Amino acid sequence: MGSYTDLDPDDPSFRALSLILEAWDEGTESGVPTEQMAYAALFTALTDLVSQFGEDAVLSLARGLERRILLGEFSPHRTRQ
């Protein structure tokens, strides 16, 4: 993941990310493969988002991910363009 040193530790987004990363570490340290952690995280996130915002909104969000992925936003070792 990227550097989060500039974020306020009291910010709800930072706290949420910290909790997710702690759970991720716990799962992988328990022997759960990272790809299974990723699938579980995506399933949980998408299920929750659909529940809160509906399928059309989540579909729009998912469609927007292609460009962000291609630009390297989620690639830890790739320079953003």
C-alpha positions in Angstrom: 0.0 0.0 0.0 1.0 3.6 -0.3 2.3 6.0 2.3 -0.3 7.3 4.7 2.0 9.4 6.9 0.3 12.6 5.9 -3.1 11.5 7.0 -4.7 12.5 10.3 -4.9 9.4 12.6 -8.3 10.7 13.8 -9.7 10.8 10.3 -12.4 8.1 9.9 -10.9 6.9 6.6 -7.5 6.5 8.1 -9.0 4.6 11.1 -11.0 2.3 8.8 -7.9 1.6 6.7 -5.9 0.8 9.8 -8.5 -1.6 11.0 -8.7 -3.4 7.6 -4.9 -3.6 7.4 -4.8 -5.1 10.9 -7.4 -7.7 10.0 -5.5 -8.4 6.8 -2.3 -9.0 8.7 -4.1 -11.3 11.2 -5.6 -13.3 8.4 -2.4 -13.8 6.5 -0.4 -14.6 9.7 -3.0 -17.3 10.4 -2.2 -18.9 7.0 -5.1 -17.5 4.9 -3.7 -16.9 1.4 -3.6 -13.2 0.3 -5.8 -13.9 -2.7 -8.5 -15.4 -0.4 -8.2 -12.3 1.8 -8.6 -10.1 -1.3 -11.7 -12.0 -2.5 -13.3 -11.9 0.9 -12.6 -8.1 1.3 -14.0 -7.4 -2.2 -17.1 -9.5 -1.5 -17.7 -7.8 1.8 -17.1 -4.3 0.5 -19.3 -4.8 -2.6 -22.1 -6.5 -0.6 -22.1 -3.6 1.9 -22.0 -0.9 -0.8 -24.9 -2.5 -2.7 -26.8 -2.7 0.5 -26.2 1.0 1.2 -26.3 2.6 -2.3 -27.9 0.1 -4.6 -26.7 -2.0 -7.5 -26.6 0.8 -10.1 -24.4 3.0 -8.0 -22.0 0.2 -7.3 -21.9 -0.8 -10.9 -21.0 2.8 -11.8 -18.2 2.7 -9.2 -16.9 -0.7 -10.5 -16.8 0.7 -14.1 -14.7 3.6 -12.9 -12.1 1.2 -11.5 -10.8 0.1 -14.9 -9.2 3.5 -15.6 -7.8 3.8 -12.1 -6.3 0.3 -12.3 -4.8 1.1 -15.8 -3.3 4.3 -14.4 -1.6 2.4 -11.7 -3.5 3.8 -8.7 -3.5 0.4 -7.0 -0.1 -0.8 -8.1 2.4 -0.3 -5.2 5.5 -0.5 -7.4 4.3 1.4 -10.5 4.8 5.1 -11.1 1.5 7.0 -11.5 1.1 8.6 -14.9 
